[in-house]
Amino acid sequence: MTAGAGTAKQDFDCQRRFVSELFHSLSQPLTALHCSLDLALQRESTVEQLRASIQAACESAECLRQRLLLVRAMADATDPGDLSSPTDLNELLRDLCQDMLPLFESAGKRLEVELESGPLPVRGDRTRLMQALFYFLEYLFRHSVPGSAVTIRLGRQDSRAEITVAAVGCPQLEACEVGAVAPASWETEIFRRSFLAAGGEVTPGGTTPDRSVWRATLELA
């Protein structure tokens, strides 16, 4: 098999896997929604049963909405957005962490951030990068346990800005490798693709049974 044929087959396999995962992800809430509404239409249902069916239908509909938002974000991730103006990564991370800190604290989890002393302009679209980092942090939040900690460090590495994210107390992330043949999640893949589209990269930086590390870099503007 030639190199070109091998690459084409790999791309085809990735597309098939993506469609399969998409179908599986959307079929579950759709099936639950259909069953809930079907139960609600039964004439012999009591008021309490009707209320429970409608509540279940609402929850399934919300789950479906959230997954469709992920689908759109995945599609947007390969579009770098507006790269004509630099984005201050220092300010972006500060704003993002301020918004998400109450969520972590309310669940007994820690979110810590170490930023640069001044602006750190990078080549990247603020909206795209903010969305990618938001989904990634939300993913870490969902898969962490009370008492866990997510630490974000921002620094310079030659001509690039480097974000190091370390998650401690996230047992479900033991085998997580961003960009692996089978991505750990849609959120990590959105994170990776968004930085790649802006000319950066995301790589796993080492994993232990209770600690996972990722490094993301972008060119300085």
TAWO-V246580 format. One record per backbone hydrogen bond with DSSP energy under -1.0 kcal/mol. CO is the residue of the C=O (numbers start at 1). NH is the residue of the N-H. If there is no record, write none. Layout:
CO&NH, CO&NH
This chain:
2&6, 3&7, 4&8, 5&9, 6&10, 7&11, 8&12, 9&13, 10&14, 11&15, 12&16, 13&17, 14&18, 15&19, 16&20, 17&21, 18&22, 19&23, 20&24, 21&25, 22&26, 23&27, 24&28, 26&30, 27&31, 28&32, 29&33, 30&34, 31&35, 32&36, 33&37, 34&38, 35&39, 36&40, 37&41, 39&42, 42&45, 46&50, 47&51, 48&52, 49&53, 50&54, 51&55, 52&56, 53&57, 54&58, 55&59, 56&60, 57&61, 58&62, 59&63, 60&64, 61&65, 62&66, 63&67, 64&68, 65&69, 66&70, 67&71, 68&72, 69&73, 70&74, 71&75, 72&76, 73&77, 76&79, 87&89, 87&122, 88&92, 89&93, 90&94, 91&95, 92&96, 93&97, 94&98, 95&99, 96&100, 97&101, 100&104, 101&105, 102&106, 104&109, 105&108, 108&147, 110&150, 112&152, 114&154, 120&89, 121&221, 122&87, 122&124, 125&129, 126&130, 127&131, 128&132, 129&133, 130&134, 131&135, 132&136, 133&137, 134&138, 135&139, 136&140, 137&141, 138&142, 139&143, 141&144, 145&148, 148&110, 149&168, 150&112, 151&166, 152&114, 153&164, 155&162, 157&160, 159&220, 160&157, 161&218, 162&155, 163&216, 164&153, 165&214, 166&151, 167&212, 168&149, 169&145, 170&173, 171&174, 173&176, 177&180, 185&189, 186&190, 187&191, 188&192, 189&193, 190&194, 191&195, 192&196, 193&197, 194&198, 195&200, 196&199, 201&217, 203&215, 206&213, 208&211, 210&169, 211&208, 212&167, 213&205, 214&165, 215&203, 216&163, 217&201, 218&161, 219&123
